[in-house]
Amino acid sequence: MKPIRRALISVSDKTGIVDFARQLSHLGVEILSTGGTYRILQQANIPVTEVSDYTGFP
């Protein structure tokens, strides 16, 4: 089975998302996110890349 290298996280209900993303990050998963989810993860000091930065499109 191939390891997960990258995950896209974009949710409306942010309950528990910080803990979930932190665990993914600890496993070495690169996290991509959008809008409000991106801001919450960034504020929690979780390494995250905004989707538009990754794709080069706004």
C-alpha distance matrix in Angstrom:
0.0 3.8 6.5 9.3 12.2 14.9 16.3 19.5 21.7 25.0 26.6 30.2 30.2 29.4 29.6 27.0 25.3 26.3 24.7 21.4 21.4 22.4 19.5 17.1 19.2 19.2 15.4 16.0 15.3 18.0 20.0 22.0 24.7 27.9 31.5 32.2 28.6 28.6 31.9 31.1 28.0 30.1 32.9 30.7 29.8 26.1 25.0 24.7 25.4 27.4 26.0 29.3 29.0 25.6 26.7 30.2 31.7 33.6
3.8 0.0 3.8 6.5 8.8 11.6 13.6 16.9 19.5 22.9 25.0 28.7 28.9 27.9 28.5 25.9 23.8 24.6 23.4 20.1 19.5 20.6 18.1 15.2 16.9 17.3 13.6 13.4 12.5 14.8 17.0 18.9 21.9 25.2 28.9 29.8 26.4 25.9 29.3 28.7 25.5 27.4 30.4 28.4 27.3 23.6 22.0 21.7 22.1 24.3 22.8 26.0 25.6 22.0 23.3 26.7 28.4 30.4
6.5 3.8 0.0 3.8 6.1 9.3 11.3 15.0 17.2 20.8 22.9 26.6 26.7 25.3 25.8 23.0 20.9 21.3 20.0 17.0 16.1 17.0 14.5 11.6 13.2 13.5 9.8 9.7 9.0 11.7 14.1 16.5 19.5 23.0 26.5 27.2 23.7 23.1 26.3 25.6 22.3 24.1 27.0 24.8 23.7 20.0 18.6 18.6 19.5 21.9 21.0 24.3 23.6 20.3 22.1 25.5 27.2 28.9
9.3 6.5 3.8 0.0 3.8 5.9 7.5 11.2 13.4 17.0 19.2 23.0 23.3 21.9 22.7 20.2 17.7 18.3 17.5 14.3 13.2 14.6 12.6 9.2 10.9 12.2 9.0 8.6 6.4 8.8 10.6 12.9 15.8 19.3 22.8 23.5 20.0 19.5 22.8 22.2 19.0 20.9 23.9 22.0 21.0 17.3 15.9 15.4 16.2 18.4 17.4 20.9 20.5 17.3 19.1 22.6 24.1 25.5
12.2 8.8 6.1 3.8 0.0 3.8 7.1 10.6 13.2 16.8 19.6 23.3 24.0 22.3 23.5 21.1 18.2 18.3 18.0 15.2 13.1 14.3 13.2 9.5 10.0 11.8 9.1 7.1 4.9 6.1 8.8 11.0 14.4 17.9 21.5 22.5 19.2 18.0 21.3 21.2 17.8 19.1 22.4 20.8 19.3 15.7 13.6 13.1 13.5 16.0 15.3 18.5 17.6 14.4 16.5 19.7 21.6 23.3
14.9 11.6 9.3 5.9 3.8 0.0 3.8 7.0 9.8 13.3 16.3 20.0 21.0 19.4 21.1 19.1 15.9 16.2 16.7 13.8 11.4 13.3 12.9 9.1 9.6 12.5 10.6 8.7 5.2 4.5 5.8 7.4 10.7 14.2 17.8 19.0 15.9 14.7 18.2 18.3 15.2 16.5 19.9 18.8 17.6 14.0 11.9 10.5 10.6 12.7 11.7 15.1 14.6 11.6 13.6 17.0 18.5 19.9
16.3 13.6 11.3 7.5 7.1 3.8 0.0 3.8 6.3 9.8 12.6 16.4 17.3 16.0 17.7 16.0 12.7 13.8 14.5 11.3 9.2 12.0 11.9 8.3 9.7 12.9 11.5 10.5 6.7 6.3 5.1 6.1 8.4 11.8 15.3 16.2 12.9 12.5 16.1 15.9 13.2 15.2 18.3 17.2 16.8 13.2 11.9 9.9 10.4 11.7 10.7 14.5 14.7 12.2 14.0 17.4 18.2 19.0
19.5 16.9 15.0 11.2 10.6 7.0 3.8 0.0 3.8 6.6 9.8 13.5 15.1 14.1 16.5 15.6 12.1 13.6 15.2 12.2 10.1 13.5 14.1 11.0 12.1 15.6 14.8 13.8 10.1 8.7 6.1 4.7 5.6 8.5 12.1 13.3 10.4 10.2 14.0 14.2 12.2 14.3 17.4 16.9 17.0 13.7 12.7 9.7 9.5 9.6 8.2 11.9 13.0 11.0 12.3 15.6 15.7 16.0
21.7 19.5 17.2 13.4 13.2 9.8 6.3 3.8 0.0 3.8 6.5 10.2 11.4 10.3 12.8 12.2 8.7 10.6 12.5 9.9 8.2 11.8 12.9 10.6 12.0 15.4 15.3 14.9 11.5 10.5 7.0 6.2 5.0 7.4 10.3 10.6 7.3 8.2 11.7 11.3 9.8 12.5 15.1 14.5 15.3 12.3 12.4 9.6 10.3 10.0 9.6 13.2 14.5 13.4 14.9 17.7 17.5 17.0
25.0 22.9 20.8 17.0 16.8 13.3 9.8 6.6 3.8 0.0 3.8 7.1 9.3 9.0 12.1 12.7 9.4 11.8 14.3 12.2 10.9 14.5 16.0 14.2 15.4 18.8 19.0 18.6 15.2 13.9 10.3 8.5 5.6 5.8 7.9 8.2 5.8 7.8 10.8 10.8 10.6 13.1 15.3 15.4 16.8 14.4 14.7 11.6 11.9 10.3 9.8 12.8 14.9 14.4 15.4 17.8 16.8 15.6
26.6 25.0 22.9 19.2 19.6 16.3 12.6 9.8 6.5 3.8 0.0 3.8 5.6 6.3 9.3 10.7 8.3 11.4 13.7 11.9 11.7 15.2 16.6 15.5 17.1 20.2 20.5 20.8 17.6 16.8 13.2 12.0 9.1 8.8 9.6 8.5 6.5 9.8 11.9 10.9 11.6 14.6 15.9 15.8 18.0 15.9 17.0 14.4 15.2 13.7 13.5 16.3 18.4 18.2 19.1 21.4 20.2 18.6
30.2 28.7 26.6 23.0 23.3 20.0 16.4 13.5 10.2 7.1 3.8 0.0 3.8 6.0 9.0 11.6 10.1 13.1 15.7 14.5 14.7 17.9 19.5 18.8 20.3 23.2 23.9 24.3 21.2 20.4 16.7 15.3 11.9 10.7 10.1 8.4 7.9 11.5 12.7 11.6 13.4 16.2 16.8 17.1 19.7 18.2 19.7 17.1 17.9 16.0 16.0 18.2 20.6 20.9 21.6 23.5 21.9 19.7
30.2 28.9 26.7 23.3 24.0 21.0 17.3 15.1 11.4 9.3 5.6 3.8 0.0 3.8 5.6 8.7 8.3 11.4 13.5 12.8 13.8 16.6 18.0 18.1 19.8 22.3 23.1 24.1 21.4 21.1 17.5 16.9 13.9 13.4 12.9 10.3 9.2 13.0 13.7 11.6 13.3 16.6 16.6 16.2 19.3 17.9 20.0 18.0 19.5 18.2 18.7 21.2 23.2 23.4 24.4 26.5 25.1 23.1
29.4 27.9 25.3 21.9 22.3 19.4 16.0 14.1 10.3 9.0 6.3 6.0 3.8 0.0 3.8 6.2 5.3 7.9 10.3 10.3 10.9 13.4 15.2 15.6 16.9 19.3 20.6 21.5 19.1 18.8 15.3 15.1 12.3 12.4 11.9 8.9 7.2 10.7 11.1 8.4 9.9 13.3 13.1 12.5 15.6 14.4 16.8 15.3 17.3 16.4 17.5 20.2 21.7 21.9 23.6 25.5 24.6 22.7
29.6 28.5 25.8 22.7 23.5 21.1 17.7 16.5 12.8 12.1 9.3 9.0 5.6 3.8 0.0 3.8 5.6 8.0 9.2 9.6 11.5 13.4 14.7 15.8 17.5 19.2 20.6 22.1 20.1 20.4 17.3 17.8 15.5 16.0 15.7 12.6 10.7 13.9 14.2 10.9 12.0 15.5 14.9 13.5 16.8 15.7 18.5 17.6 20.1 19.7 20.9 23.7 25.0 25.0 26.8 29.0 28.2 26.4
27.0 25.9 23.0 20.2 21.1 19.1 16.0 15.6 12.2 12.7 10.7 11.6 8.7 6.2 3.8 0.0 3.8 5.6 5.6 6.3 8.7 10.1 11.1 12.7 14.5 15.8 17.2 19.0 17.4 18.2 15.5 16.8 15.2 16.6 16.9 14.1 11.4 14.0 14.6 11.1 11.1 14.7 14.4 12.1 15.0 13.5 16.5 16.2 19.1 19.4 20.7 23.9 24.7 24.4 26.5 28.8 28.6 27.2
25.3 23.8 20.9 17.7 18.2 15.9 12.7 12.1 8.7 9.4 8.3 10.1 8.3 5.3 5.6 3.8 0.0 3.8 5.5 5.0 6.0 8.4 9.9 10.5 12.0 14.1 15.4 16.6 14.6 14.9 11.9 13.0 11.4 13.0 13.8 11.5 8.3 10.6 11.8 8.7 8.1 11.8 12.3 10.4 12.9 10.9 13.5 12.6 15.4 15.7 17.0 20.2 20.9 20.6 22.8 25.1 24.9 23.6
26.3 24.6 21.3 18.3 18.3 16.2 13.8 13.6 10.6 11.8 11.4 13.1 11.4 7.9 8.0 5.6 3.8 0.0 3.8 5.5 5.2 6.0 8.6 9.9 10.4 12.2 14.3 15.4 14.0 14.3 11.6 13.3 12.1 14.0 14.6 12.2 9.2 10.4 10.9 7.5 6.1 9.6 9.7 7.0 9.6 8.0 11.2 11.3 14.6 15.5 17.5 20.6 20.6 20.6 23.2 25.3 25.5 24.3
24.7 23.4 20.0 17.5 18.0 16.7 14.5 15.2 12.5 14.3 13.7 15.7 13.5 10.3 9.2 5.6 5.5 3.8 0.0 3.8 5.5 5.0 6.3 8.7 9.8 10.5 12.6 14.5 13.7 14.9 13.0 15.4 14.9 17.2 18.1 15.9 12.7 13.9 14.6 11.3 9.6 12.8 12.8 9.6 11.5 9.7 12.8 13.6 17.0 18.4 20.2 23.5 23.4 22.9 25.6 27.9 28.4 27.4
21.4 20.1 17.0 14.3 15.2 13.8 11.3 12.2 9.9 12.2 11.9 14.5 12.8 10.3 9.6 6.3 5.0 5.5 3.8 0.0 3.8 5.5 5.3 6.5 8.8 10.1 11.0 12.9 11.4 12.9 11.0 13.3 13.1 15.8 17.4 15.7 12.1 13.4 15.1 12.3 10.2 13.7 14.7 11.8 13.3 10.6 12.8 12.9 15.9 17.3 18.3 21.9 22.1 21.1 23.5 26.2 26.6 26.0
21.4 19.5 16.1 13.2 13.1 11.4 9.2 10.1 8.2 10.9 11.7 14.7 13.8 10.9 11.5 8.7 6.0 5.2 5.5 3.8 0.0 3.8 5.4 5.0 6.1 8.6 9.8 10.7 9.0 9.7 7.6 10.1 10.3 13.4 15.2 14.0 10.3 10.7 12.6 10.5 7.6 10.6 12.4 9.8 10.6 7.4 9.1 9.1 12.3 13.9 15.3 18.8 18.6 17.7 20.4 22.9 23.6 23.1
22.4 20.6 17.0 14.6 14.3 13.3 12.0 13.5 11.8 14.5 15.2 17.9 16.6 13.4 13.4 10.1 8.4 6.0 5.0 5.5 3.8 0.0 3.8 5.5 5.0 6.2 8.7 9.9 9.6 10.7 9.6 12.7 13.3 16.3 17.9 16.4 13.0 12.9 14.1 11.8 8.6 10.9 12.1 8.9 9.1 6.3 8.7 10.2 13.8 16.1 17.9 21.2 20.5 19.7 22.8 25.0 26.1 25.7
19.5 18.1 14.5 12.6 13.2 12.9 11.9 14.1 12.9 16.0 16.6 19.5 18.0 15.2 14.7 11.1 9.9 8.6 6.3 5.3 5.4 3.8 0.0 3.8 5.4 5.1 6.4 8.9 8.8 11.2 10.9 14.3 15.3 18.6 20.5 19.3 15.7 15.8 17.5 15.1 12.1 14.6 15.9 12.6 12.8 9.8 11.4 12.8 16.1 18.5 19.8 23.3 22.7 21.3 24.2 26.9 28.0 27.9
17.1 15.2 11.6 9.2 9.5 9.1 8.3 11.0 10.6 14.2 15.5 18.8 18.1 15.6 15.8 12.7 10.5 9.9 8.7 6.5 5.0 5.5 3.8 0.0 3.8 5.4 5.1 6.6 5.3 7.9 7.8 11.3 13.0 16.6 19.1 18.5 14.8 14.5 16.9 15.2 11.9 14.3 16.4 13.7 13.4 9.8 10.2 10.9 13.7 16.1 16.9 20.6 20.0 18.2 21.0 23.8 25.1 25.3
19.2 16.9 13.2 10.9 10.0 9.6 9.7 12.1 12.0 15.4 17.1 20.3 19.8 16.9 17.5 14.5 12.0 10.4 9.8 8.8 6.1 5.0 5.4 3.8 0.0 3.8 5.3 5.1 5.1 6.6 7.2 10.9 12.9 16.5 18.8 18.4 14.9 13.8 15.8 14.5 10.8 12.3 14.6 12.0 10.7 7.3 7.2 8.9 11.9 14.9 16.4 19.7 18.5 17.0 20.2 22.6 24.3 24.5
19.2 17.3 13.5 12.2 11.8 12.5 12.9 15.6 15.4 18.8 20.2 23.2 22.3 19.3 19.2 15.8 14.1 12.2 10.5 10.1 8.6 6.2 5.1 5.4 3.8 0.0 3.8 5.4 7.3 9.8 10.9 14.7 16.7 20.2 22.4 21.7 18.2 17.3 19.0 17.3 13.7 15.1 16.8 13.8 12.4 9.6 10.0 12.4 15.5 18.7 20.2 23.4 22.0 20.5 23.8 26.2 28.0 28.3
15.4 13.6 9.8 9.0 9.1 10.6 11.5 14.8 15.3 19.0 20.5 23.9 23.1 20.6 20.6 17.2 15.4 14.3 12.6 11.0 9.8 8.7 6.4 5.1 5.3 3.8 0.0 3.8 5.7 9.1 11.0 14.7 17.1 20.8 23.5 23.1 19.5 18.8 21.0 19.5 15.9 17.6 19.7 16.9 15.6 12.4 12.1 13.8 16.3 19.4 20.2 23.6 22.4 20.3 23.3 26.0 27.9 28.6
16.0 13.4 9.7 8.6 7.1 8.7 10.5 13.8 14.9 18.6 20.8 24.3 24.1 21.5 22.1 19.0 16.6 15.4 14.5 12.9 10.7 9.9 8.9 6.6 5.1 5.4 3.8 0.0 3.8 6.4 9.2 12.8 15.8 19.5 22.3 22.5 19.1 17.7 20.1 19.3 15.5 16.5 19.2 16.8 14.9 11.7 10.3 11.8 13.9 17.2 18.0 21.2 19.6 17.4 20.5 23.1 25.2 26.2
15.3 12.5 9.0 6.4 4.9 5.2 6.7 10.1 11.5 15.2 17.6 21.2 21.4 19.1 20.1 17.4 14.6 14.0 13.7 11.4 9.0 9.6 8.8 5.3 5.1 7.3 5.7 3.8 0.0 3.8 6.2 9.6 12.6 16.4 19.5 19.9 16.4 15.2 18.1 17.5 13.9 15.2 18.2 16.3 14.9 11.2 9.7 10.0 11.6 14.6 14.9 18.3 17.2 14.8 17.6 20.5 22.3 23.3
18.0 14.8 11.7 8.8 6.1 4.5 6.3 8.7 10.5 13.9 16.8 20.4 21.1 18.8 20.4 18.2 14.9 14.3 14.9 12.9 9.7 10.7 11.2 7.9 6.6 9.8 9.1 6.4 3.8 0.0 3.8 6.7 10.1 13.8 16.9 17.8 14.7 12.8 15.8 16.0 12.5 13.2 16.6 15.4 13.7 10.2 7.7 7.1 8.1 11.2 11.6 14.8 13.5 11.2 14.2 16.9 18.9 19.8
20.0 17.0 14.1 10.6 8.8 5.8 5.1 6.1 7.0 10.3 13.2 16.7 17.5 15.3 17.3 15.5 11.9 11.6 13.0 11.0 7.6 9.6 10.9 7.8 7.2 10.9 11.0 9.2 6.2 3.8 0.0 3.8 6.6 10.3 13.4 14.1 11.0 9.3 12.5 12.7 9.5 10.7 14.1 13.2 12.2 8.7 7.0 5.0 6.3 8.6 9.3 12.8 12.2 10.5 13.4 16.0 17.3 17.7
22.0 18.9 16.5 12.9 11.0 7.4 6.1 4.7 6.2 8.5 12.0 15.3 16.9 15.1 17.8 16.8 13.0 13.3 15.4 13.3 10.1 12.7 14.3 11.3 10.9 14.7 14.7 12.8 9.6 6.7 3.8 0.0 3.8 7.2 10.6 12.3 9.7 7.8 11.4 12.5 10.0 11.0 14.5 14.5 13.9 10.9 9.0 5.7 4.8 5.7 5.6 9.3 9.3 7.8 10.3 12.9 13.8 14.0
24.7 21.9 19.5 15.8 14.4 10.7 8.4 5.6 5.0 5.6 9.1 11.9 13.9 12.3 15.5 15.2 11.4 12.1 14.9 13.1 10.3 13.3 15.3 13.0 12.9 16.7 17.1 15.8 12.6 10.1 6.6 3.8 0.0 3.8 7.1 8.6 6.3 5.0 8.8 9.9 8.5 9.8 13.0 13.5 13.7 11.2 10.4 6.8 6.3 5.1 5.5 8.9 9.9 9.6 11.5 13.7 13.6 12.9
27.9 25.2 23.0 19.3 17.9 14.2 11.8 8.5 7.4 5.8 8.8 10.7 13.4 12.4 16.0 16.6 13.0 14.0 17.2 15.8 13.4 16.3 18.6 16.6 16.5 20.2 20.8 19.5 16.4 13.8 10.3 7.2 3.8 0.0 3.8 6.5 5.8 5.1 8.1 10.1 10.1 11.0 13.6 14.9 15.6 13.8 13.3 9.6 8.5 5.6 5.8 7.9 10.0 10.7 11.7 13.3 12.3 10.6
31.5 28.9 26.5 22.8 21.5 17.8 15.3 12.1 10.3 7.9 9.6 10.1 12.9 11.9 15.7 16.9 13.8 14.6 18.1 17.4 15.2 17.9 20.5 19.1 18.8 22.4 23.5 22.3 19.5 16.9 13.4 10.6 7.1 3.8 0.0 3.8 5.6 5.3 6.5 8.9 10.3 10.8 12.5 14.6 15.7 14.8 14.9 11.6 10.9 7.8 8.9 9.8 11.8 13.5 14.4 15.2 13.8 11.2
32.2 29.8 27.2 23.5 22.5 19.0 16.2 13.3 10.6 8.2 8.5 8.4 10.3 8.9 12.6 14.1 11.5 12.2 15.9 15.7 14.0 16.4 19.3 18.5 18.4 21.7 23.1 22.5 19.9 17.8 14.1 12.3 8.6 6.5 3.8 0.0 3.8 5.3 5.1 6.2 8.7 9.8 10.6 12.5 14.4 13.9 14.9 12.2 12.6 10.3 12.0 13.3 15.0 16.5 17.9 18.8 17.6 14.9
28.6 26.4 23.7 20.0 19.2 15.9 12.9 10.4 7.3 5.8 6.5 7.9 9.2 7.2 10.7 11.4 8.3 9.2 12.7 12.1 10.3 13.0 15.7 14.8 14.9 18.2 19.5 19.1 16.4 14.7 11.0 9.7 6.3 5.8 5.6 3.8 0.0 3.8 5.5 5.2 6.3 8.5 10.0 10.8 12.6 11.3 12.4 9.8 10.9 9.5 11.0 13.3 14.6 15.4 17.1 18.7 18.0 16.0
28.6 25.9 23.1 19.5 18.0 14.7 12.5 10.2 8.2 7.8 9.8 11.5 13.0 10.7 13.9 14.0 10.6 10.4 13.9 13.4 10.7 12.9 15.8 14.5 13.8 17.3 18.8 17.7 15.2 12.8 9.3 7.8 5.0 5.1 5.3 5.3 3.8 0.0 3.8 5.6 5.3 6.1 8.6 10.0 10.7 9.5 9.8 6.9 7.6 6.3 8.8 10.9 11.5 12.6 14.8 16.0 15.9 14.1
31.9 29.3 26.3 22.8 21.3 18.2 16.1 14.0 11.7 10.8 11.9 12.7 13.7 11.1 14.2 14.6 11.8 10.9 14.6 15.1 12.6 14.1 17.5 16.9 15.8 19.0 21.0 20.1 18.1 15.8 12.5 11.4 8.8 8.1 6.5 5.1 5.5 3.8 0.0 3.8 5.5 5.1 6.1 8.6 9.9 10.0 11.1 9.1 10.2 9.0 12.0 13.4 13.7 15.4 17.7 18.3 18.1 15.8
31.1 28.7 25.6 22.2 21.2 18.3 15.9 14.2 11.3 10.8 10.9 11.6 11.6 8.4 10.9 11.1 8.7 7.5 11.3 12.3 10.5 11.8 15.1 15.2 14.5 17.3 19.5 19.3 17.5 16.0 12.7 12.5 9.9 10.1 8.9 6.2 5.2 5.6 3.8 0.0 3.8 5.5 5.1 6.3 8.9 8.9 11.1 10.0 12.1 11.7 14.4 16.4 16.7 17.9 20.3 21.4 21.2 19.2
28.0 25.5 22.3 19.0 17.8 15.2 13.2 12.2 9.8 10.6 11.6 13.4 13.3 9.9 12.0 11.1 8.1 6.1 9.6 10.2 7.6 8.6 12.1 11.9 10.8 13.7 15.9 15.5 13.9 12.5 9.5 10.0 8.5 10.1 10.3 8.7 6.3 5.3 5.5 3.8 0.0 3.8 5.4 5.0 6.5 5.4 7.6 6.8 9.7 10.3 13.1 15.6 15.4 16.0 18.9 20.3 20.7 19.2
30.1 27.4 24.1 20.9 19.1 16.5 15.2 14.3 12.5 13.1 14.6 16.2 16.6 13.3 15.5 14.7 11.8 9.6 12.8 13.7 10.6 10.9 14.6 14.3 12.3 15.1 17.6 16.5 15.2 13.2 10.7 11.0 9.8 11.0 10.8 9.8 8.5 6.1 5.1 5.5 3.8 0.0 3.8 5.3 5.1 5.6 6.8 6.4 8.8 9.7 13.1 14.9 14.0 15.3 18.4 19.1 19.9 18.4
32.9 30.4 27.0 23.9 22.4 19.9 18.3 17.4 15.1 15.3 15.9 16.8 16.6 13.1 14.9 14.4 12.3 9.7 12.8 14.7 12.4 12.1 15.9 16.4 14.6 16.8 19.7 19.2 18.2 16.6 14.1 14.5 13.0 13.6 12.5 10.6 10.0 8.6 6.1 5.1 5.4 3.8 0.0 3.8 5.4 7.5 9.9 10.2 12.6 13.1 16.6 18.2 17.4 19.0 22.0 22.5 23.0 21.1
30.7 28.4 24.8 22.0 20.8 18.8 17.2 16.9 14.5 15.4 15.8 17.1 16.2 12.5 13.5 12.1 10.4 7.0 9.6 11.8 9.8 8.9 12.6 13.7 12.0 13.8 16.9 16.8 16.3 15.4 13.2 14.5 13.5 14.9 14.6 12.5 10.8 10.0 8.6 6.3 5.0 5.3 3.8 0.0 3.8 5.5 8.9 10.1 13.4 14.6 17.8 20.0 19.2 20.0 23.2 24.3 25.0 23.5
29.8 27.3 23.7 21.0 19.3 17.6 16.8 17.0 15.3 16.8 18.0 19.7 19.3 15.6 16.8 15.0 12.9 9.6 11.5 13.3 10.6 9.1 12.8 13.4 10.7 12.4 15.6 14.9 14.9 13.7 12.2 13.9 13.7 15.6 15.7 14.4 12.6 10.7 9.9 8.9 6.5 5.1 5.4 3.8 0.0 3.8 6.3 8.6 11.8 13.8 17.2 19.2 17.7 18.5 22.0 22.9 24.2 23.0
26.1 23.6 20.0 17.3 15.7 14.0 13.2 13.7 12.3 14.4 15.9 18.2 17.9 14.4 15.7 13.5 10.9 8.0 9.7 10.6 7.4 6.3 9.8 9.8 7.3 9.6 12.4 11.7 11.2 10.2 8.7 10.9 11.2 13.8 14.8 13.9 11.3 9.5 10.0 8.9 5.4 5.6 7.5 5.5 3.8 0.0 3.8 6.0 9.7 12.1 15.0 17.6 16.3 16.4 19.8 21.3 22.6 21.9
25.0 22.0 18.6 15.9 13.6 11.9 11.9 12.7 12.4 14.7 17.0 19.7 20.0 16.8 18.5 16.5 13.5 11.2 12.8 12.8 9.1 8.7 11.4 10.2 7.2 10.0 12.1 10.3 9.7 7.7 7.0 9.0 10.4 13.3 14.9 14.9 12.4 9.8 11.1 11.1 7.6 6.8 9.9 8.9 6.3 3.8 0.0 3.8 7.1 10.2 13.0 15.4 13.5 13.3 17.0 18.4 20.2 19.9
24.7 21.7 18.6 15.4 13.1 10.5 9.9 9.7 9.6 11.6 14.4 17.1 18.0 15.3 17.6 16.2 12.6 11.3 13.6 12.9 9.1 10.2 12.8 10.9 8.9 12.4 13.8 11.8 10.0 7.1 5.0 5.7 6.8 9.6 11.6 12.2 9.8 6.9 9.1 10.0 6.8 6.4 10.2 10.1 8.6 6.0 3.8 0.0 3.8 6.6 9.3 11.9 10.5 10.4 13.8 15.3 16.8 16.4
25.4 22.1 19.5 16.2 13.5 10.6 10.4 9.5 10.3 11.9 15.2 17.9 19.5 17.3 20.1 19.1 15.4 14.6 17.0 15.9 12.3 13.8 16.1 13.7 11.9 15.5 16.3 13.9 11.6 8.1 6.3 4.8 6.3 8.5 10.9 12.6 10.9 7.6 10.2 12.1 9.7 8.8 12.6 13.4 11.8 9.7 7.1 3.8 0.0 3.8 6.2 8.4 6.8 6.7 10.2 11.6 13.1 13.1
27.4 24.3 21.9 18.4 16.0 12.7 11.7 9.6 10.0 10.3 13.7 16.0 18.2 16.4 19.7 19.4 15.7 15.5 18.4 17.3 13.9 16.1 18.5 16.1 14.9 18.7 19.4 17.2 14.6 11.2 8.6 5.7 5.1 5.6 7.8 10.3 9.5 6.3 9.0 11.7 10.3 9.7 13.1 14.6 13.8 12.1 10.2 6.6 3.8 0.0 3.8 5.5 5.3 6.5 8.9 9.9 10.5 9.9
26.0 22.8 21.0 17.4 15.3 11.7 10.7 8.2 9.6 9.8 13.5 16.0 18.7 17.5 20.9 20.7 17.0 17.5 20.2 18.3 15.3 17.9 19.8 16.9 16.4 20.2 20.2 18.0 14.9 11.6 9.3 5.6 5.5 5.8 8.9 12.0 11.0 8.8 12.0 14.4 13.1 13.1 16.6 17.8 17.2 15.0 13.0 9.3 6.2 3.8 0.0 3.8 5.4 5.0 6.1 8.2 8.3 8.4
29.3 26.0 24.3 20.9 18.5 15.1 14.5 11.9 13.2 12.8 16.3 18.2 21.2 20.2 23.7 23.9 20.2 20.6 23.5 21.9 18.8 21.2 23.3 20.6 19.7 23.4 23.6 21.2 18.3 14.8 12.8 9.3 8.9 7.9 9.8 13.3 13.3 10.9 13.4 16.4 15.6 14.9 18.2 20.0 19.2 17.6 15.4 11.9 8.4 5.5 3.8 0.0 3.8 5.4 5.2 5.5 5.1 5.0
29.0 25.6 23.6 20.5 17.6 14.6 14.7 13.0 14.5 14.9 18.4 20.6 23.2 21.7 25.0 24.7 20.9 20.6 23.4 22.1 18.6 20.5 22.7 20.0 18.5 22.0 22.4 19.6 17.2 13.5 12.2 9.3 9.9 10.0 11.8 15.0 14.6 11.5 13.7 16.7 15.4 14.0 17.4 19.2 17.7 16.3 13.5 10.5 6.8 5.3 5.4 3.8 0.0 3.8 5.6 5.2 7.1 7.8
25.6 22.0 20.3 17.3 14.4 11.6 12.2 11.0 13.4 14.4 18.2 20.9 23.4 21.9 25.0 24.4 20.6 20.6 22.9 21.1 17.7 19.7 21.3 18.2 17.0 20.5 20.3 17.4 14.8 11.2 10.5 7.8 9.6 10.7 13.5 16.5 15.4 12.6 15.4 17.9 16.0 15.3 19.0 20.0 18.5 16.4 13.3 10.4 6.7 6.5 5.0 5.4 3.8 0.0 3.8 5.7 8.1 9.9
26.7 23.3 22.1 19.1 16.5 13.6 14.0 12.3 14.9 15.4 19.1 21.6 24.4 23.6 26.8 26.5 22.8 23.2 25.6 23.5 20.4 22.8 24.2 21.0 20.2 23.8 23.3 20.5 17.6 14.2 13.4 10.3 11.5 11.7 14.4 17.9 17.1 14.8 17.7 20.3 18.9 18.4 22.0 23.2 22.0 19.8 17.0 13.8 10.2 8.9 6.1 5.2 5.6 3.8 0.0 3.8 5.4 8.2
30.2 26.7 25.5 22.6 19.7 17.0 17.4 15.6 17.7 17.8 21.4 23.5 26.5 25.5 29.0 28.8 25.1 25.3 27.9 26.2 22.9 25.0 26.9 23.8 22.6 26.2 26.0 23.1 20.5 16.9 16.0 12.9 13.7 13.3 15.2 18.8 18.7 16.0 18.3 21.4 20.3 19.1 22.5 24.3 22.9 21.3 18.4 15.3 11.6 9.9 8.2 5.5 5.2 5.7 3.8 0.0 3.8 6.8
31.7 28.4 27.2 24.1 21.6 18.5 18.2 15.7 17.5 16.8 20.2 21.9 25.1 24.6 28.2 28.6 24.9 25.5 28.4 26.6 23.6 26.1 28.0 25.1 24.3 28.0 27.9 25.2 22.3 18.9 17.3 13.8 13.6 12.3 13.8 17.6 18.0 15.9 18.1 21.2 20.7 19.9 23.0 25.0 24.2 22.6 20.2 16.8 13.1 10.5 8.3 5.1 7.1 8.1 5.4 3.8 0.0 3.8
33.6 30.4 28.9 25.5 23.3 19.9 19.0 16.0 17.0 15.6 18.6 19.7 23.1 22.7 26.4 27.2 23.6 24.3 27.4 26.0 23.1 25.7 27.9 25.3 24.5 28.3 28.6 26.2 23.3 19.8 17.7 14.0 12.9 10.6 11.2 14.9 16.0 14.1 15.8 19.2 19.2 18.4 21.1 23.5 23.0 21.9 19.9 16.4 13.1 9.9 8.4 5.0 7.8 9.9 8.2 6.8 3.8 0.0
